[in-house]
Amino acid sequence: MREVRIRDSLTGELRVLDPDAEIGIYACGPTVYSRIHIGNARPFVIFSLLARFLKSEGYRTKLVINVTDINDKIYVAAKKAEDPSAEFARRMTDAYLEDTARLGLGRPDAEPLATETIDEIVALIADLIGSGHAYESGGDVYFRVRSFAPYGGLSNRRTEDMDQGEEAGSASLKEDPLDFALWKAHKEGEDTSWDSPWGPGRPGWHIECSAMAEAELGPSFAIHGGGSDLVFPHHENEIAQSQAAGRPFAQAWMHNGMIETDAEKMSKSEGNIFQLSEALDRYGNEAVVAYLISGHYRQPLAFGAEQMDEAVARVERLRNFFREHGVEAGAPPPEQQRGGSVGGAPASRLDAFRDALADDFNTPRAMAQLFELVAEANRAEVPGAPEAVKAMLELLGLGSLAEEKHVMGNASVSGGGEVHASGFAARPVEEALLVERDEARAAKDFERADAIRDKLAELGWEVRDSAEGAKLVPKS
């Protein structure tokens, strides 16, 4: 079992995970007011793979990713769609589950819904009122921010910069503009409400996560994660309300950087959305996962056609590696073969790969070890290399690249695609490029057609023109 270190967003220090304790991980999931975009998928991928790695190292790990299905934005979106808000939230939750299932990473150990945690939310609010950290006003309940001295420690914001945003509640009902809503009284036009000691209403966003985390992981757990856009006010408020109620809460915080397009943060409100379902349709699940782990999780990640084409090329390079080398049936990875003939480069690379993941989950450094081994095995025979590469890919959620249905060609290839005479299957991105080339040739734009042919060659395909039309044939 390796020593695993995580850079704590709260203190800036590297925290060593306790090998004897259960490693509870709570990651903030989506607010289901629309289908999720590729930016929402980054924390799902990062924390799913972190939990997978920890389990492979022998840590007892529980991953929790919640679904926020009570929120102001859901009321607005449901009204626009002319649907009851509860039905709309269920439909969007189903879409989220469907889209993330297509990533091929499995499900978290628990996926709590806010609507199923009302009793715990009400109990937590009652504790805060009892301790003087919260107060009821006009059917709303507010948290007294100035009653919690460490407030602002996560975000390092000055008091004058602490705008609580649209979830803050009614200014006229608050003792202090800094205070934020824990419970909101039912309002005209809202078609759902729940009973509470303060009257019918619904919880505020921040208290939902505090209650769901405690319900699944207890009052203290190892890691709380989510996007860096949640640091303030969401995560700052989670710390305040949980610790003010006497819960130690998260021991370390992990925040992934934002997905950026044209140097702007990708968000639903800014209109530069690329839905996850669309990305999966166009590029396939392996390329999407490979893209999302291509940069260190703490850093922003640029998004665009160029970056996705690069991810597709990396995936095809790995798939071609297994087409050429294959994997010996039933062969264990090199880390289990050191008493035999396999060792050297594959075992060393696999060790370095795992060491990189243990060091603040450094996926780019881990990927570098993987591709170094691929390059070595492509230059000369390296016994055990395919098995080591497959073991690495399994930890990155890309193990399907080594499966026979991808290597030998099969109509069930993930991502679809026509099966050609060679037995290999082109993926949607390659088929789309072939169509673009045909269109360019028909328009006599031969420069563009040649550029697309070269791109297909980079992806491992040769274009062959015939009387029946252009065909894609895997390069030998």
C-alpha positions as CSV (number, residue, x, y, z in Angstrom):
1,M,0.0,0.0,0.0
2,R,1.5,3.3,-1.1
3,E,1.5,6.5,0.9
4,V,-1.1,8.7,-0.9
5,R,-0.8,12.5,-0.6
6,I,-3.5,15.0,-1.5
7,R,-3.0,18.8,-1.7
8,D,-5.5,20.3,0.6
9,S,-7.2,23.4,-0.9
10,L,-7.9,24.7,2.6
11,T,-4.4,24.7,4.0
12,G,-2.3,24.3,0.8
13,E,-0.5,21.4,2.5
14,L,0.0,17.9,1.3
15,R,-2.2,15.6,3.4
16,V,-1.3,11.9,3.8
17,L,-4.3,9.6,3.8
18,D,-4.7,7.3,6.8
19,P,-4.2,3.7,5.6
20,D,-6.1,2.3,8.5
21,A,-9.2,4.5,8.1
22,E,-12.0,4.3,5.6
23,I,-11.4,7.0,3.0
24,G,-14.7,8.7,2.6
25,I,-14.9,10.9,-0.5
26,Y,-17.8,13.3,-1.0
27,A,-17.9,15.1,-4.4
28,C,-20.5,17.7,-5.3
29,G,-22.6,16.4,-8.2
30,P,-24.8,18.4,-10.5
31,T,-27.9,20.5,-10.0
32,V,-30.2,18.9,-12.4
33,Y,-31.8,21.8,-14.3
34,S,-30.4,20.7,-17.7
35,R,-28.3,17.9,-19.2
36,I,-24.7,18.1,-17.9
37,H,-21.9,19.6,-20.0
38,I,-18.4,18.2,-20.3
39,G,-17.2,20.5,-17.5
40,N,-19.6,18.8,-15.1
41,A,-18.1,15.5,-16.1
42,R,-14.6,16.4,-14.9
43,P,-15.2,16.0,-11.2
44,F,-17.2,12.8,-11.9
45,V,-14.2,11.4,-13.8
46,I,-11.5,12.6,-11.4
47,F,-13.1,11.4,-8.2
48,S,-14.3,8.1,-9.7
49,L,-10.7,7.3,-10.8
50,L,-9.2,8.5,-7.5
51,A,-11.5,6.1,-5.7
52,R,-10.6,3.3,-8.2
53,F,-6.9,3.9,-7.6
54,L,-7.2,4.0,-3.8
55,K,-9.1,0.7,-3.8
56,S,-6.5,-0.9,-6.0
57,E,-3.9,0.1,-3.4
58,G,-5.8,-1.6,-0.6
59,Y,-7.5,1.5,0.9
60,R,-11.1,1.1,2.2
61,T,-12.8,3.7,0.2
62,K,-16.4,5.0,-0.2
63,L,-17.2,7.5,-3.0
64,V,-20.3,9.6,-2.7
65,I,-21.5,11.9,-5.5
66,N,-24.8,13.7,-4.8
67,V,-27.6,14.9,-7.0
68,T,-29.1,18.3,-6.2
69,D,-32.7,17.9,-7.2
70,I,-34.1,20.9,-5.2
71,N,-33.0,24.3,-6.3
72,D,-34.2,27.7,-7.6
73,K,-32.8,26.9,-11.0
74,I,-34.9,23.8,-11.3
75,Y,-38.1,25.8,-10.7
76,V,-37.1,28.2,-13.5
77,A,-36.2,25.5,-16.0
78,A,-39.3,23.4,-15.2
79,K,-41.6,26.4,-15.8
80,K,-39.9,27.1,-19.1
81,A,-40.3,23.5,-20.1
82,E,-44.0,23.6,-18.9
83,D,-43.3,20.5,-16.7
84,P,-44.0,20.0,-12.9
85,S,-40.7,20.7,-11.2
86,A,-40.4,17.2,-9.5
87,E,-41.0,15.5,-12.8
88,F,-38.5,17.7,-14.6
89,A,-35.9,17.0,-11.9
90,R,-36.4,13.3,-12.2
91,R,-36.1,13.4,-16.0
92,M,-32.9,15.4,-15.7
93,T,-31.5,13.1,-13.0
94,D,-32.2,10.1,-15.3
95,A,-30.4,12.0,-18.2
96,Y,-27.4,12.6,-15.8
97,L,-27.2,9.0,-14.8
98,E,-27.4,7.9,-18.5
99,D,-24.8,10.3,-19.7
100,T,-22.3,9.5,-16.9
101,A,-22.9,5.7,-17.3
102,R,-21.7,6.1,-20.9
103,L,-18.3,7.2,-19.6
104,G,-17.7,3.5,-18.7
105,L,-16.4,4.2,-15.1
106,G,-19.1,2.5,-13.1
107,R,-21.2,4.2,-10.5
108,P,-20.2,5.9,-7.2
109,D,-20.8,3.9,-4.0
110,A,-23.7,6.2,-3.1
111,E,-25.6,8.9,-5.0
112,P,-27.9,10.6,-2.6
113,L,-30.7,12.9,-3.6
114,A,-31.6,16.1,-1.8
115,T,-35.3,15.1,-1.9
116,E,-34.5,11.9,0.0
117,T,-32.5,13.7,2.7
118,I,-35.1,16.2,4.0
119,D,-35.3,14.7,7.5
120,E,-31.5,14.9,8.0
121,I,-31.5,18.5,6.6
122,V,-34.2,19.6,9.0
123,A,-32.4,18.0,12.0
124,L,-29.2,19.8,11.1
125,I,-30.9,23.1,10.8
126,A,-32.6,22.6,14.2
127,D,-29.2,21.9,15.7
128,L,-27.9,25.2,14.3
129,I,-30.8,27.2,15.7
130,G,-30.4,25.5,19.1
131,S,-26.7,26.5,19.2
132,G,-27.4,30.1,18.2
133,H,-25.7,29.9,14.8
134,A,-29.1,30.2,12.9
135,Y,-32.4,32.0,13.3
136,E,-35.9,31.8,11.9
137,S,-37.3,34.9,10.1
138,G,-40.7,34.9,8.2
139,G,-40.6,31.2,7.6
140,D,-37.1,31.3,6.4
141,V,-34.1,30.1,8.4
142,Y,-30.7,31.9,8.1
143,F,-27.2,31.1,9.2
144,R,-25.4,33.8,11.2
145,V,-22.1,34.1,9.3
146,R,-20.4,36.3,11.8
147,S,-21.1,33.7,14.6
148,F,-18.6,31.4,12.9
149,A,-15.1,33.0,13.4
150,P,-13.2,30.8,10.8
151,Y,-15.6,31.9,8.1
152,G,-13.7,32.7,4.9
153,G,-10.8,30.4,5.6
154,L,-11.3,28.3,2.5
155,S,-11.8,31.1,0.0
156,N,-9.6,33.8,1.7
157,R,-12.2,36.4,0.8
158,R,-12.6,39.8,2.4
159,T,-15.9,40.5,4.1
160,E,-16.8,43.1,1.5
161,D,-16.3,40.5,-1.3
162,M,-18.6,37.9,0.2
163,D,-21.7,38.1,-2.1
164,Q,-23.8,35.1,-1.3
165,G,-25.4,35.1,-4.7
166,E,-28.9,34.1,-5.8
167,E,-29.2,31.3,-3.1
168,A,-28.8,33.9,-0.3
169,G,-32.6,34.3,0.5
170,S,-34.6,37.5,1.1
171,A,-32.5,40.5,2.2
172,S,-35.4,42.0,4.1
173,L,-35.6,39.0,6.4
174,K,-31.9,38.8,7.3
175,E,-30.1,40.2,10.3
176,D,-27.0,40.7,8.3
177,P,-26.4,40.8,4.5
178,L,-23.7,38.2,4.9
179,D,-26.2,35.6,6.2
180,F,-27.4,32.8,3.9
181,A,-30.5,30.7,3.8
182,L,-30.8,27.3,5.3
183,W,-34.5,26.9,4.8
184,K,-36.8,28.9,2.4
185,A,-40.5,29.3,3.1
186,H,-42.8,28.1,0.3
187,K,-43.6,30.8,-2.2
188,E,-46.4,31.3,-4.7
189,G,-45.7,29.6,-8.0
190,E,-43.5,26.8,-6.4
191,D,-45.1,23.5,-6.9
192,T,-43.2,21.5,-4.3
193,S,-42.7,22.0,-0.5
194,W,-41.8,19.9,2.6
195,D,-43.0,20.3,6.2
196,S,-40.7,21.7,8.8
197,P,-40.9,23.2,12.3
198,W,-40.7,26.6,10.6
199,G,-43.6,25.9,8.1
200,P,-43.7,24.4,4.6
201,G,-40.8,25.2,2.4
202,R,-37.6,23.7,1.0
203,P,-33.9,23.6,2.0
204,G,-31.2,26.0,0.7
205,W,-28.5,24.6,-1.5
206,H,-25.6,24.6,0.9
207,I,-27.3,22.8,3.8
208,E,-28.3,20.0,1.4
209,C,-24.7,18.9,0.8
210,S,-23.7,19.1,4.5
211,A,-26.6,16.8,5.4
212,M,-26.0,14.4,2.5
213,A,-22.3,14.1,3.3
214,E,-22.9,13.4,6.9
215,A,-25.7,10.9,6.2
216,E,-23.4,8.8,3.9
217,L,-20.0,9.3,5.5
218,G,-20.6,10.4,9.1
219,P,-19.6,13.7,10.8
220,S,-16.0,13.4,9.8
221,F,-14.6,12.1,6.5
222,A,-11.3,12.2,4.5
223,I,-11.9,14.2,1.3
224,H,-14.5,16.7,0.1
225,G,-14.2,17.5,-3.6
226,G,-15.8,19.5,-6.4
227,G,-15.1,22.2,-9.0
228,S,-13.1,25.3,-8.0
229,D,-16.2,27.4,-8.8
230,L,-17.8,25.9,-5.7
231,V,-15.2,27.2,-3.3
232,F,-17.3,30.3,-2.5
233,P,-20.0,30.4,-1.4
234,H,-21.0,26.7,-1.5
235,H,-18.1,25.0,0.1
236,E,-17.3,27.9,2.5
237,N,-20.9,27.6,3.7
238,E,-20.8,23.9,4.0
239,I,-17.8,24.2,6.4
240,A,-19.5,26.9,8.4
241,Q,-22.8,25.2,8.9
242,S,-21.4,21.7,9.6
243,Q,-18.6,22.8,12.0
244,A,-20.9,25.3,13.8
245,A,-23.2,22.3,14.4
246,G,-20.3,20.4,16.0
247,R,-19.4,18.2,13.0
248,P,-15.6,18.1,12.2
249,F,-16.6,17.6,8.5
250,A,-13.9,17.2,5.8
251,Q,-10.3,16.6,6.7
252,A,-9.0,17.7,3.3
253,W,-10.4,19.5,0.2
254,M,-9.8,18.8,-3.4
255,H,-10.9,21.3,-6.1
256,N,-10.6,20.5,-9.8
257,G,-10.0,23.4,-12.3
258,M,-12.6,24.6,-14.7
259,I,-13.0,23.5,-18.4
260,E,-12.3,26.7,-20.4
261,T,-13.3,27.6,-24.0
262,D,-11.7,30.7,-25.5
263,A,-10.3,31.5,-22.0
264,E,-13.8,31.6,-20.5
265,K,-15.1,29.3,-17.9
266,M,-17.5,26.8,-19.3
267,S,-20.9,27.3,-17.7
268,K,-24.5,26.9,-18.6
269,S,-25.2,30.6,-18.1
270,E,-22.4,31.7,-20.5
271,G,-23.8,29.9,-23.5
272,N,-20.6,28.1,-24.5
273,I,-21.9,24.7,-23.6
274,F,-20.7,21.4,-25.0
275,Q,-23.0,18.7,-23.6
276,L,-21.4,15.5,-22.4
277,S,-23.8,13.5,-24.4
278,E,-22.8,15.4,-27.6
279,A,-19.1,14.9,-26.8
280,L,-19.7,11.1,-26.3
281,D,-21.6,10.8,-29.5
282,R,-18.9,12.7,-31.5
283,Y,-15.7,11.4,-29.9
284,G,-16.5,8.2,-27.9
285,N,-16.1,7.6,-24.2
286,E,-12.4,6.7,-24.2
287,A,-11.4,10.0,-25.8
288,V,-13.6,12.0,-23.5
289,V,-12.1,10.4,-20.4
290,A,-8.5,10.7,-21.9
291,Y,-9.2,14.4,-22.4
292,L,-10.5,15.0,-18.9
293,I,-7.4,13.5,-17.3
294,S,-4.9,15.0,-19.7
295,G,-4.1,17.9,-17.3
296,H,-3.5,17.9,-13.6
297,Y,-6.9,18.0,-11.8
298,R,-6.1,21.3,-10.0
299,Q,-5.4,23.2,-13.2
300,P,-7.9,24.6,-15.7
301,L,-8.3,22.6,-18.9
302,A,-8.7,24.2,-22.3
303,F,-11.5,22.7,-24.4
304,G,-12.0,22.8,-28.2
305,A,-11.8,20.7,-31.4
306,E,-8.0,20.7,-31.3
307,Q,-7.9,19.3,-27.7
308,M,-10.5,16.6,-28.5
309,D,-8.7,15.6,-31.7
310,E,-5.5,15.2,-29.7
311,A,-7.4,13.0,-27.2
312,V,-8.7,10.9,-30.1
313,A,-5.2,10.5,-31.5
314,R,-3.9,9.4,-28.1
315,V,-6.6,6.8,-27.8
316,E,-6.1,5.5,-31.3
317,R,-2.3,5.2,-30.6
318,L,-3.1,3.0,-27.6
319,R,-5.7,0.9,-29.5
320,N,-3.2,0.4,-32.3
321,F,-0.6,-0.7,-29.8
322,F,-2.9,-3.6,-28.7
323,R,-3.7,-4.4,-32.3
324,E,0.0,-4.9,-32.9
325,H,1.0,-6.5,-29.6
326,G,-2.1,-7.9,-28.0
327,V,-2.3,-9.1,-24.4
328,E,-1.5,-12.7,-23.4
329,A,-4.7,-14.3,-22.2
330,G,-4.9,-14.6,-18.5
331,A,-1.5,-13.0,-17.9
332,P,-1.2,-11.0,-14.6
333,P,0.3,-7.5,-14.7
334,P,4.1,-7.2,-14.2
335,E,3.7,-6.2,-10.6
336,Q,2.5,-9.8,-9.9
337,Q,5.2,-11.4,-12.1
338,R,8.4,-10.2,-10.5
339,G,9.4,-13.6,-9.3
340,G,9.4,-14.9,-12.9
341,S,10.7,-13.7,-16.2
342,V,8.9,-10.4,-16.5
343,G,10.4,-7.3,-14.8
344,G,12.6,-4.5,-15.8
345,A,10.9,-1.7,-17.8
346,P,7.3,-2.8,-17.5
347,A,7.4,-3.3,-13.7
348,S,9.4,-0.1,-13.2
349,R,7.1,1.9,-15.4
350,L,4.0,0.6,-13.6
351,D,5.6,1.5,-10.2
352,A,6.3,5.0,-11.4
353,F,2.8,5.3,-12.9
354,R,1.3,4.4,-9.5
355,D,3.7,6.7,-7.7
356,A,2.5,9.6,-9.8
357,L,-1.2,8.8,-8.9
358,A,-0.2,8.6,-5.3
359,D,1.4,12.1,-5.5
360,D,-1.7,14.3,-5.5
361,F,-3.3,12.2,-8.3
362,N,-0.9,13.4,-11.0
363,T,-2.6,11.9,-14.1
364,P,-0.3,13.7,-16.7
365,R,2.8,12.3,-15.0
366,A,1.2,8.9,-14.9
367,M,0.2,9.1,-18.6
368,A,3.8,10.0,-19.5
369,Q,5.0,6.7,-17.9
370,L,2.4,4.9,-19.9
371,F,3.3,6.4,-23.3
372,E,7.1,5.9,-22.5
373,L,6.5,2.2,-22.1
374,V,4.4,2.1,-25.3
375,A,7.2,3.8,-27.2
376,E,9.8,1.4,-25.8
377,A,7.7,-1.6,-26.8
378,N,7.1,-0.2,-30.3
379,R,10.8,0.1,-30.8
380,A,11.8,-3.4,-29.6
381,E,10.1,-6.3,-28.0
382,V,9.6,-5.7,-24.2
383,P,8.1,-8.8,-22.5
384,G,5.2,-7.9,-20.3
385,A,4.7,-4.5,-21.8
386,P,1.2,-5.1,-23.1
387,E,0.1,-6.4,-19.7
388,A,1.6,-3.4,-17.9
389,V,0.0,-0.9,-20.3
390,K,-3.4,-2.7,-19.8
391,A,-3.0,-2.5,-16.0
392,M,-2.3,1.3,-16.3
393,L,-5.3,1.8,-18.5
394,E,-7.6,-0.1,-16.2
395,L,-6.7,2.5,-13.4
396,L,-7.5,5.3,-15.8
397,G,-10.8,3.9,-16.9
398,L,-9.5,3.1,-20.3
399,G,-9.1,-0.7,-20.0
400,S,-11.6,-1.2,-22.9
401,L,-8.8,-0.1,-25.3
402,A,-7.1,-3.5,-24.6
403,E,-10.2,-5.6,-25.0
404,E,-10.6,-8.0,-27.9
405,K,-13.7,-6.3,-29.2
406,H,-11.6,-3.2,-29.9
407,V,-8.4,-4.9,-30.9
408,M,-9.9,-7.5,-33.3
409,G,-12.9,-5.5,-34.6
410,N,-16.5,-6.2,-33.6
411,A,-19.8,-4.6,-34.3
412,S,-20.1,-3.9,-30.6
413,V,-17.2,-1.5,-30.5
414,S,-18.0,1.2,-28.0
415,G,-18.9,4.4,-29.8
416,G,-20.4,2.7,-32.8
417,G,-18.9,2.9,-36.3
418,E,-19.1,0.7,-39.4
419,V,-17.2,-2.5,-39.4
420,H,-15.0,-2.6,-42.6
421,A,-13.7,-5.5,-44.6
422,S,-10.5,-5.6,-42.6
423,G,-12.5,-6.5,-39.5
424,F,-11.7,-3.2,-37.6
425,A,-14.3,-0.6,-36.8
426,A,-14.1,3.1,-37.4
427,R,-15.4,5.3,-34.6
428,P,-17.9,8.2,-35.1
429,V,-15.2,10.8,-35.3
430,E,-13.5,9.0,-38.1
431,E,-16.7,8.3,-40.0
432,A,-17.5,12.0,-39.7
433,L,-14.1,13.0,-41.1
434,L,-14.6,10.6,-44.1
435,V,-18.0,12.3,-44.8
436,E,-16.3,15.8,-44.6
437,R,-13.6,14.6,-47.1
438,D,-16.2,13.4,-49.5
439,E,-18.0,16.8,-49.3
440,A,-14.7,18.6,-49.8
441,R,-13.9,16.6,-52.9
442,A,-17.4,17.1,-54.3
443,A,-16.8,20.9,-53.8
444,K,-13.4,20.5,-55.5
445,D,-11.7,21.7,-52.3
446,F,-8.9,19.3,-52.7
447,E,-6.6,21.0,-50.2
448,R,-9.2,20.5,-47.5
449,A,-9.8,16.9,-48.6
450,D,-6.0,16.2,-48.5
451,A,-5.8,17.7,-45.0
452,I,-8.6,15.5,-43.8
453,R,-7.0,12.4,-45.3
454,D,-3.8,13.3,-43.4
455,K,-5.8,13.7,-40.2
456,L,-7.3,10.2,-40.7
457,A,-3.8,8.9,-41.3
458,E,-2.8,10.3,-37.9
459,L,-5.7,8.4,-36.4
460,G,-4.5,5.2,-37.9
461,W,-6.7,5.0,-41.1
462,E,-6.0,4.9,-44.8
463,V,-8.6,6.3,-47.2
464,R,-9.1,4.1,-50.2
465,D,-11.3,5.4,-53.1
466,S,-13.2,3.0,-55.2
467,A,-16.2,2.9,-57.6
468,E,-18.4,2.2,-54.5
469,G,-17.1,5.3,-52.7
470,A,-14.3,6.0,-50.2
471,K,-13.5,3.4,-47.5
472,L,-11.5,3.5,-44.3
473,V,-8.9,0.7,-43.9
474,P,-6.7,0.4,-40.8
475,K,-3.1,1.2,-41.5
476,S,-0.8,-1.7,-41.2
